[in-house]
Amino acid sequence: MLDEYLSEKRNAVVAEWYERVTSQYPPETAKFLRQQADPFANPVGAGLREELGPLYDAVVTGDKVDRVDGALDRLIRVRAVQDLKPSEALAFLVELKRVIRARVASDGLECGAELAALDDRIDGVLLAALDVYSRCREEIFDIRVKDVRNRSLKMMERLNEWRARRDEVGGPESAEPH
């Protein structure tokens, strides 16, 4: 019963979920995310628009978590780069619970056991999302470490080149002030 109801209300629920997710950003950013439709100018908004629906469908139909991994990766990768805390980055999944519960309550549906099962599915997606977030943050950390290492190596190479040129010109005593 609940699954059928949620399938019927899909577009309305996903639209409200999108609004709530974008409202978690600062007002100007939220406005931009909602209004700019160009995916190249607004990859975050495009990602949200394109992935929230399939993610919703997977939760409602009870698809396996690994089937939503691509959608989660696209949504969370951007949030991981934004240096959000894990709780902030993943709050959009908790918002789905709130949107669904509010919609069910406003329409007067009685489906406690089904809602509990749906909550469990969302919690499973939330745990998978935590894995994706952790993996993305680890990738970011690795990139930063490699960047620092490469810069350090380049500085050491330049220092060694400078020392070699100095030694060729007249030895270390030529570098001393007269």
Summary of the structure (lengths in Angstrom):
residues: 178
radius of gyration: 25.3
end to end distance: 91.9
largest distance: 92.3
contacts: 466
relative contact order: 0.11
helix: 83%
strand: 0%
